[in-house]
Amino acid sequence: MLDETISVPDPLVGEKWDRPPPERLWLAPVLGLATVVVLLVLWQWFATAGYVDQAFTSRPSSIAVALWKYVASEEFLSDGAYTGETFILTFGISVVLGTAIGAVMGLWKYARYALDYLVTGSYAAPRIAFIPIIILWFGIGMESGVVFAVLIAIYPMIMNTMSGIRAVDSGYVDLGTSLKMTPLQRLRYILLPGAVPSILTGVRLTVGLALIGVIVAEFLASTQGVGYRIFQTAGDYEAAPTFAAVIVITLGAVIFTELIKIVERRFDRWRLQ
């Protein structure tokens, strides 16, 4: 079964940790790719046989041609650079600022009391309604996109950092107090390592939300970028180029997620045993 695990003693801590069975290393990607191939074949067949309207759904072969033309064009370089820069700025600001705010709220109860209503209220509000105000303040362009996307993506970092720090075992905190650690030392050596699982979860969520925020912002407050390209081609009822731009966004998200997994493994060493 796919969910089976093998228990292996950990020589460092004397406990058991779970490792996927060897066949999962090849079985999972093979089944995943097979599912995608089957769906594409069915889509091609239904479109070719006339069971669906190609004006709205296109077909995989036409999308592949449109994707090749888009990737080989000058627009792809400019769109990709614009969207990539907006996304990197959004992701970086959300992770750094969100972790800082979450750490402050987790460390000091008075800061948590002061910021709780502000964070909760802004999270619950329909943030897309802020776009007209953001455009008035920052105009049409990357600045508006980054501000709006940060409003979408920052909350998982705040919430997960705060809850992770507050969930650290009190025994570790008491140890830091007995060693007369400063608040910054407790944060660096005890609280942040103890909150690593929650923080990494927040980073994963931030990747997807940052990309959503960037694309929505490019729909409504930009004149370039891959998101704007999707909006433009869909408005012209060009299904194949629209799907091609969506594929570019999807592949970019997958690649960045894999890079985040590498970073996660690096910071995973911070976990408290």
N, C-alpha and C positions, 0 to 999 in steps of 0.2 A: 504494500500500500504506500501511497505517496507521503502520508503523514507519519510513517514509521521513523523511529530514531534509534540510534545506537548509543548506549550509555557507556562512556569511557571515563575511567578515573582521571582526575586532574592532579598531576603530581605536585602542583604548587600549593593547592589548598586542601587536598585530601578529599575532595568531593567529586561528584559526578557531573559531567556536562554533556549536553546532547549534541550529536553530530548527525547530519543527514546521512542516510545509507548511500553507498557508492553509486547505485543505479540512478539515484535522483540527479546526479550531476549531468547525466545525458538524457534521462527520461523526461524530465520537466521541460527543457527547451525543445525537444523533439515533438512532444505532444502539443506544446504551445504553437510552434510553427505549423504543425499539421492542421490545427484548428483554423489558423489564419488562411492557409492555402485553400482549404475546403470552402471557407466562406467566400474567398475571392473567386473561385471557380464557379460557385453557385451564382454569385452576383453577375459575373460575365455571361453566364448562360441565360439567366433571366432577362438581362438587358438585350442580348443578341436576339433572343426569341420573341422580344416585344412584349413581355409580361410587365415591364415597368417602363416608364417614360424616361428616355435617356436625356431629355432636355433638363430634367431635374435631378436625376440620379447618376447620369453618365455611366461609364463602365470601367473596370480596372485597366484595360488596355489603353483607353483614351486618357485616363488619369496618369498612367505611366508616361505617355508621350508628353502630356502637359507638364508633368514634374520634371522631365528631362529638359524641356524648353525653359522652364523657370530657373532651374539650377544653373543652366548654361548662360543665362542672361545677366546683364548688368544690374537689373532691378533686384536680383537675388542677393548680390553682394551688399547693395545699399540697404535693402530691407533687413537682411540678416544682421548687419552691423548695428543698425538702429535698434532693432528689437533686442539683440544680444546685450547692447550697452544698457538699455533701459532695464532689462531683467537683472543684470549683474548689480546695478546700482540699487534696485529694489530689494533684491535678496540680501545684499550686504548690509544695507541700512536696517532692514527688518530684523536680521539676526543680531547685529550688534546692539541696536537700540532696544529691541525687544528683550534681549537677555539682560541688559542693564536695568531696564525698568522692572522686569520680573525679579531680578536679584534684590533690588532695593525693596520691593514689596514683600519679598520673602524674608528679608533680614530684619526689617523694622516694622513693627505693627502699626505705628502711627503713620508711616508712609503708606502702608496698605489701606488704612482707614481713609487717608486723604485722597488716594487715587482710585479707590475701588469703584465709586459711582461713575467717575469719569471713564474708566476703562470699560466697565460693564455697559454703560449707556452708549458709548461710541461703538462698541461691538454689536449691540442689539439694533442699532439704527440701520436703516437701509442705505448703505454707504454709496450706492450708485447715485443717490439723490444729491450727494455732495459735488458731483462732477460739474454742474453749472457754476457753483461757487468757486471751485478749484480753477476752472477756466478763466473766470473773472479775475482771480488773483494772479495766476501764473501764465495765462494765455494758452494758445494752442501749441503743443510741442512736447518735448521730452520731460520738462519739469513737471507739467501737469500729469503726465503719465506716471512718473515716479511717485509723486505725492499720492495719487489715487491708489496705485498698486501697493504702496506701503500701508495705507489704511486697510487694505484687504488682507495683507500677508503678515502683519506684525503680531496679531493677537495670539496665535499658537505659541510663539516664542515667549510672550509675556506670561501667559497662563501656565505653560509647561515648566518654565524656569521657576516661577513662584511656587507652584505646587511641588516641584521636585525638591527645592530647598527646604520647604516646610516639612517634607516627608522624611528628611534625613534622620536616622536613628539618634535619639537624644543622648545615647551613650557616647557617640562620637563628639557631639557638641560639648558634653560635660568634660570629655578628655581635653578638648581644646581650651576650655576655660581653666582647667587645672594646670595646663601648661602655660597659662597666661599669654595666650595668643591674642594678637590684635584682631579687630573685626576683619581687616583685609586678609590676614593670615588664615583665619577660620574660613573665610570665603574661598581662598585659593586652595587650601590643603584638605578641607573637610566638606564644606557645603557644595561647592561646584562638582567635585568628584562624586559625591553622593547623589547629586541631581543629574548626572550624565545621562542615564536612560531617558528621563523626561525631556531633557534638553534636545537630545538627538531625535526624539519623536517630534518635537517642535520644529526642528530643522527640516525633517522629511515633509511635514505638512506645509511648511513655508514655501518649499520649492513649488508645489502645485498651485498654491494660492497666489504666489508672486506671478507665476506665468498667467494665471487667469486674470489677475489685475492688470497686467501689462497688455494683454490682448484686448480686454474690454476698453481700456483707456485708448488704445490705438483705433478701436472702432469709432469712438466718440470724440476724441480730443487730439487727433494726430492727422497728418497728411502723408505719412510714410510708415514703413514697418510691415512685417508679415501680417499682423492683425489688420492693418489698413488694407492690405492687398486682399485678404479674405473678404472684408466688408465690400470692397470695390467690385471684385469679380462676382460675388453673390448678388450684388445689386444689378449687375449686368446680365444675370441669369446664365453665367458661364460656370457650369457645374464642375467640369474637369479641372480648370485652374483653381477653383475654390478648394476642391479636395486636395490638390497638389500642395497648396499652401498649408492646409491643415496637417498634411503628412510631414511637412518640414517642421512645424511646431511640435508635433508629436515626437519625432526623432530627436529633436533638440532636447525635449524634456527627458526622454529616456537616457540620453548620453549624460546629461547633467546629473540625473538621479544616480547613475552608476558611479560618477565621480564623488558624489556625496557618500555613497557606501564606502568608498576607499577612505575618505576622511573619517567616517564613523569608526572604522576599524582602528585608525590611528588614535583617536581620542577614547576608544573603548578601554585603553589601558588605564585610564583615570578612574575607572570604577572602583568603589570601595569593596573589598572582599568581606 
